[in-house]
Structure formats: C-alpha cells, structure tokens
Amino acid sequence: MEIKILGTGCPKCNTLEKNVQEALKEMGKEATVEKVTEIQKIMEYGVMLTPALVVEGVVKASGRVPNKAEIKEIIGS
C-alpha cells in the first residue's frame, strides 16, 4: 500500500503523518508512507488545501486532519 501525505511541513501535516503511522501500527498493516512537500507535485493531485491524504494515488482527505479512526476506515477499505 502506498500512502502520501501532501503538505509543506506545517504542524497539521506533521499531525496527519503521526496519525497515519499510529493507525497503521494499531491495524498491523504495512505501507510506504511518503511526505510530498513540493507545491508543484501537490497541485498535480488537484489539492488546493493541505494537508491531504492520498492512498494508492487517490486523494481521500484534503484541507483537514482526519483522526485515527477515520484513517483506519480509509486504509481498511
């Protein structure tokens, strides 16, 4: 599974990454988690508000920080 955190490194972006890592650990799932900080690459996903969560190339959340329960739901599906 490939997960990308889109954002410039703001506190919300860091919180999203932490929530994703914790959700993966609690679920016992492995995934490649990559931070994308370049504005041009972020815009390639059509994201205008960060942070954004991308799972397998699909934007699942943008402009907010999903909690761990929501991330588990997104990753589990």
N, C-alpha and C positions, 0 to 999 in steps of 0.2 A: 504494500500500500504506500502511496506517495502523498504526503501532506505538505502543503506550503503555507507559510504564514507571510502574508503580504503586509508590509509596513516599513516605515522609515526608522524604526528603533525606538519609538515613543514608549512610555510606560504601559499603555494599553496593549501595544504589540507584544511587549515582554510578558504581560499577564496572560495573553492569549497563548503564547508559546508554552508557558508554565502549565496552564490548564490542559492543553493538548497532551503534553508529556505525562502529566499526572493521570489523565483519563486513559491513555494507552497503557500505563503501568497497572492501573486498577483493573483493566479489562484483560490484561495478559496478552495484549496484541503488540506486534512489532510493526513499525512503519519507518520510512525515511521521512524525517521532518526537516524541511529546508526553510530558511528565512530568506525572503526576497525583499531587498531594500531599495533597489534601483527603481526610480519613478517610472521610467520608460517600460520596464518589464511589468510593473504593477498595472500600468494602463493597458497593457496588452490583454489583460484579463477583463477589461471593461470596468475595473474598480475605480471609483472616484472617492470613496471614503475608506480610510484604513482605521483599524486593522481589518484584514479579510482572511478568511479561512478557505483554502482550496483543497479539496480531496479528489484525487485521481483526475485532476485537470478541470474540475467543476467548482465554481465559486458557491460555497454553502452558506457563508455569512459575510456581511460587509458593513463596516461603519460601527461595529459594536463588538463587545467581548462576550461570546457565548459562555455560559457556565459549564462546569464539568459534565453535568447530567445531559445537557443539550449536545455537547461534543460527543459523548458516548453514543447518543442516539444517532447522530450524523455518521460517526465512524462505524457503528454497528450495522447500518443499513447498506 
